[in-house]
Amino acid sequence: MSHAISNLDDLYQFMLDLSPNEASGLLAIENDDLLREHGWDRAFWVCLDEGPVTDCIALVGHRADSVDDDLALGWEIARLRAAAVGETKATEDAEGLARKDGYVYVIGSHFGSKRGPLHPKRGFVARFGEAGVLRAANDPPAEIEVARPSFVLHRVINDAFGEHGVRLIPLGPNCRRAFVDETIEVGEKKRKRWSGRVREDDYPLNIEGLAFRPNGSLLIGLRFPMSADGRPMMVEVEGIERLFEGGAEPEVKGFWTLDAVGRGGEIAGVRDLTFVGDELHAITGDVDSAKAGSLLLEDYPGGSGTISTHWRVTLPEGKSSGELKPTPVREFPGLPRVEGIAGTEDGRFFYVVDEDEGVLLRLTRLLVG
């Protein structure tokens, strides 16, 4: 398989410093007024996962007056000045970006720290109107609507696992104790309003990818759990906007399994998703970063060395679930923390990599002819 995959030699690389540096999602900006105001010819939204969502939306732009003709120079990064409206509870760990009807949606991981339990502040969905942002340093700040109904998506998706007969990888004993049992215990002891929404036979969710299908439904990429044979999974959800409208809960339409495990591993999870036209592009990779203390890696050592890989596939129209066989596009040996992908109409792809020293942007060279 590896002979058909492009390597890193044909990519430009840029280090962009903006603390906190934990980049976790990428989305092309479609606001022409914002681009002109900054003097950019193209730009991207980036979410940073260390801190509240209002502090963790950034813009990466390429200067239109840059002297290069292949985007090799002229990149800069700035933080969006923003304020929360709606829910004012704490948020943390933004992990994905997607656009629908003029709104940029941001989602939290819905997970916990490496040793549990699950954290309600990570279970948020937020959105802001892209057309309302004129500059990164907005005055007044850009308004970000925040919905943080504790464990609602957790409950909806876990219920749907059973309703759709999804076969999942067995939940390891460490993860069950830390992410399920301890969360239930916290809810009961502290008499949380959400007590009872996490149940003994649940799976903890670790969300890391987000993309709206052309038909308007939302694909949520799961880093965990994965299918019974260790393949990464996506949840197709209808009505995510209901979280901001005070109506019914979002509805799970189905589940997709990606036959997309990169070299070096036995299992893999989704890292990010994006559409280019009607073609889905996905980054998959390891189950968790190889830092000390990961209960996921203790329970699933076969997912510790999976090489991050870019895949492409077209979803069948009129279906909301099934098994997909993507084609590999590029792999990233030595870069386990590829966190975001965005494609453009000219056939170029951009990747954001989480590095300790900064936000690492990689992009393909422009191929003509």
Secondary structure as UniProt FT lines:
FT   HELIX           2..4
FT   HELIX           8..10
FT   STRAND          11..16
FT   STRAND          23..28
FT   HELIX           32..38
FT   STRAND          40..48
FT   HELIX           53..55
FT   STRAND          57..63
FT   TURN            64..65
FT   STRAND          75..79
FT   STRAND          82..86
FT   STRAND          94..100
FT   TURN            101..102
FT   STRAND          103..108
FT   TURN            114..115
FT   HELIX           120..122
FT   STRAND          125..129
FT   HELIX           130..132
FT   TURN            136..137
FT   STRAND          142..147
FT   TURN            150..151
FT   HELIX           152..163
FT   TURN            164..165
FT   HELIX           173..175
FT   HELIX           176..181
FT   HELIX           182..189
FT   TURN            190..191
FT   TURN            193..196
FT   TURN            200..201
FT   STRAND          206..212
FT   TURN            214..215
FT   STRAND          218..224
FT   TURN            228..229
FT   STRAND          233..238
FT   HELIX           240..244
FT   TURN            245..246
FT   STRAND          251..258
FT   TURN            263..264
FT   STRAND          269..276
FT   TURN            277..278
FT   STRAND          279..285
FT   TURN            292..293
FT   HELIX           295..299
FT   HELIX           301..303
FT   STRAND          309..314
FT   TURN            317..318
FT   STRAND          322..324
FT   STRAND          327..331
FT   TURN            333..334
FT   TURN            336..337
FT   STRAND          338..343
FT   TURN            345..346
FT   STRAND          349..355
FT   TURN            356..357
FT   STRAND          358..364
//
